[in-house]
């Protein structure tokens, strides 16, 4: 949230349903919040196909462009846990195509536990540095336990910028749009 200043407009995408509290937090800031509400549809695509072209075609309509405005921030919350690695590749390729060069993706990865809720959870922003899980899905499924390396390899067009293990055993990630290598870097 500290990235959002008043000098320019910021576009934020939430692939799932809108998180309670985010509107209050954005009040007074020059922001546009896009809500795709596609978390369930995305998680249902996992395992149906591993062909990248097919997945890209299926993800496209779920994550629409933002009327020619580049997205600055994507709030994935725990959605990536519910996507297969091929689907993460297609999803992040779609995001990277829509994001500004300084764009960031925020994601939680269930890494310390063997099971997780059956469906992506709803999170509420309580302040600039506090978040609470609002849906407590009692049904559980096996955690894929994606690693830093998994995300760095399969997040097409993105790279891990920062990672931090939270007290609850969830790994918090910030991924940024991958910067193209300059000709000079390519020769090294």
N, C-alpha and C positions, 0 to 999 in steps of 0.2 A: 504494500500500500504506500510505502514511502516513495515509490517511483512515480506516483501520480501527483504531479504538480498542477498548478493552475495555468501554466503557460500554453498548454495545448490540450486538445481533447484526447482521451484514451478510450480504446475499445476493448471490452472484456467479454470473453466467450465462456459461458458455462454450458458444457455439453449435456449435463443432466438437468434436473428441475432446478428452479431458482432456489438458492439457499436463503433461509430466513436470516435476516440481519444484514445481508449484503447491500440491500437498497439503502438502509439507514447509514451504513458505513460509507457509501458512495455519495450520499447527499452533500451538496455543496462543492463537489469535485466535478471537473469537466470530463464526464465519463458516459459512455454508452454501453449498456449491458445487453448482450445478446444471449438469449436462453434457447438452446437447441432442444432440450428435453428429449435427448436421444440415448440416454444411458442404457435403458432396458433394451431398445432395439439394437444397439451396438453389441451388448453382451450376448444377445441371442445369435449374432452372426459368428461368434467364436465356434470353431470346430466344424462349420458348415462347408468351408472351402479354404484352401491354403494358396490358391492361385491369386497372385497379387493384382492382376488386372481385374478379375472378378470382384475382389474385395474393394478395390478403389471405386469401382462402379457402384457398389452397394453403399459405401460410406459417403460418397459425394452428396446425394440428396439429404442425408441425415445431418450433415454439417454444411449448411448453405454458405455462400459467400456473404459478406457483410455490406452489400451495396457499395462495392468498390472502396470501402474503408479497410485498411489493414488492421488486423487484430494485434493488440499489444500484450494481452495476458489471457491465458486459458486456465480455468480452474477445473482441473480434472478430478480433484479429490481422490477417491479410491477406484475410479473407473478402470484404470489400466490393469488392475488385478483380475478383472472379469473378461479381459480380451486375450485371445491366443497371441503368440508372438507374430504370426503372419498378419493378424488383424491389427496389432500395434503398429506394424510397419505401414499398413495402408492408412490407418487413422492418423498417425503422426505425419505421414506424407501430405495428407489433406490439410492438416493444421499448418504445417510449414509453408504450404502454398498460399495460405490465407493470411499469414502473420507478417508483421513489420520486421525489418532486419534486426531490431532490438527486442523482438518478442520473447516472452517467457511462458513456460508451461509449469504449473504447480501440480504435483501429484503425490499421493500417499501410496506406499507399497507395503502390504502386510508381509513382514519379513521375519518376525520373531515367533510367530505362532503357526501351528500346522493346519489350523482351520480358520475360516473367516465367514462372515455372513453370506447367505445364499445370493443376495442381490446387492448392487451398489448402494451405499448408504447416503443419507441426506445429511449435510453438514450445515451448521449455522455459524456465521462469523459473529463473534461476540465483541470484537474490538480489533485494533490493528495487529495484535499479537496473540489472540485467543480464538479458538475454534472449538465447537462442541458437535458431537455426533448426535443428530436428532432422531434418527430411526434406529431402533434396536432390533434388527432382524434376528430372531432366535434360531432360524434354520441355518445350518452350517454346511460348508463345502470345503474341499481341500484347497489350501493356499498354494498358488503357483510359486511363491517366494522368488519373484524376479530379482535379480541382482543388479548392481551398478553396471556390470558388464553387459547384462541382457539389455538394459535400457540404452546404453551407449551404442550397442550394436544394432538394435532393432528399431530404435526411434528415428525413422527415416527423416532426414532434414533437420534433426535436432541433436544436441549433444548435452550431456549432463554438465551443468554449471556448478551445482552444489548439492550435497546430500547430508542429511542429519538424522540420526536415530533419535526418535522421541521416546519419552519415558514409558509410553504405552506399548512399545515394541513395533511401532509403525515407522517405516523409513520415509522421511519427507524429501522429495526431490524438486529441484528447480532445473528445468531443461531450457536451453536457449536455442534460438534459430542458429543452425550451423553456418558459420561464416565460410564463404568460398575461399579456397586456398588461392593465394596469389601465385603468379607465375614464378616468382622468386622462391616461395615456400615449396613449390612443386619440384624444384631442382635440388633441394637439399637432401 
